[in-house]
């Protein structure tokens, strides 16, 4: 079975590519960086004095007219795996039953030793963890950007109670002021239990902005106050050359996508 992290990365790459084109279509004047902004380091002097000068932002945009830097934290639809076991007859050709778990009894130890148990995994439960993980990562990126969005698969499938005020008011509106974008998706059914979860099988539909992001004050001093520490700066030739925000703006200015 494919490594779950690899599967997640491939799915998210597909979502990010579609998202970049959608954003450019919605905001033609925005500059959209064509790749993910990943962690980088630059040595100030001694090998151990390395400073991180780039956060992990899935999709990065810059609106020059308003001098706004916008980050998008995108998550693909991921499903939890649930293990189950097929029990084979003595010929190992016919399935005589199945279990959700394997009891610790002499009979099952015996048939397992004989190779009459097949371990399988179904993917039928959406992983709700992506919602809260994306909220955390998007709020972390507010220290570098002016606006931050989370981009999630259809919440009606992943979180039926997503309209709960604690989710919408506290997390999205009042506490961290994140924007929310949803996208439609589907996976075809497969011969094994659960959908066929793969990059090729994923079908991405329309994106829709549910809530607008607002400029947050959670890290308001981080990019302007020198005393906040060296990790906030890009270091060149032994000295600070600019804030991380400045570096990100320069990056997206030098390389951006076009629909023309």
Secondary structure, 3 states (H helix, E strand, C coil): CCCHHHHHHHHHHHHHHHHHHHHHHHCCCCEECCCCECCEEEECCCCCCEEEEECCECEEEEEHHHCEEEEEEECCCCEEEEEEEEEECCCCCCEEEEECCCCCCHHHHHHHHCCCEEEEEEEEEECCHHHHHHHHHHHHHHHCCCEEEEEEECHHHHCCCCCCHHHHHHHHHHHCCCEEEEEEEECCECCCCEECCCCCCCEEEEEEEEECCCCCCCCCCCCCCHHHCHHHEEEECCEEEEEHHHHHHHHHHHCCCCCC
